[in-house]
Amino acid sequence: MPKSLSLAFALLSVVFMSATAISLSHNAWLALLFFVLTLFNIVLGFVIKARFKHNKEPQA
């Protein structure tokens, strides 16, 4: 996975986590939405990383 793509996933996850923390005091539904988006973003990052790693391995 290119480092720029890794950085983008990391920064977006931090933004979503911050939004979750801020929205906890305002609206529980909004906090839940940001929490789900955070988890989705993290899982998507791992899936893309695994696909990049799988495609990079030599075919036997």
C-alpha positions in Angstrom: 0.0 0.0 0.0 1.4 3.4 -0.9 2.4 5.5 2.1 0.2 8.4 0.9 -2.9 6.1 0.9 -2.0 4.8 4.4 -1.6 8.4 5.6 -5.0 9.3 4.1 -6.7 6.4 5.9 -5.0 7.3 9.1 -5.9 11.0 8.9 -9.5 10.3 8.0 -9.8 7.8 10.9 -8.5 10.5 13.3 -11.0 13.0 11.9 -13.9 10.5 12.4 -12.7 9.7 15.9 -12.5 13.3 16.8 -16.0 13.9 15.4 -17.3 11.0 17.4 -15.8 12.4 20.6 -17.2 15.9 19.9 -20.6 14.7 18.9 -21.0 12.6 22.1 -22.0 15.7 24.1 -24.4 16.9 21.5 -26.2 14.1 19.8 -26.0 10.3 20.5 -27.2 9.3 17.0 -24.6 11.5 15.3 -21.9 10.0 17.6 -23.1 6.5 16.6 -22.9 7.5 12.9 -19.4 8.8 13.3 -18.4 5.6 15.2 -19.7 3.4 12.5 -17.9 5.5 9.9 -14.7 5.2 11.9 -14.9 1.4 12.1 -15.8 1.2 8.4 -12.8 3.4 7.4 -10.4 1.3 9.6 -11.7 -2.0 8.2 -11.6 -0.7 4.7 -8.0 0.4 5.2 -7.0 -3.1 6.3 -8.9 -4.7 3.4 -7.1 -2.5 0.9 -3.7 -3.2 2.6 -4.3 -7.0 2.3 -5.3 -6.7 -1.3 -2.1 -4.7 -2.1 -0.1 -7.3 -0.2 -1.8 -10.2 -2.0 -1.2 -8.7 -5.4 2.4 -8.0 -4.7 3.2 -11.7 -3.8 4.7 -13.7 -6.6 2.4 -16.2 -8.3 3.5 -19.8 -7.9 
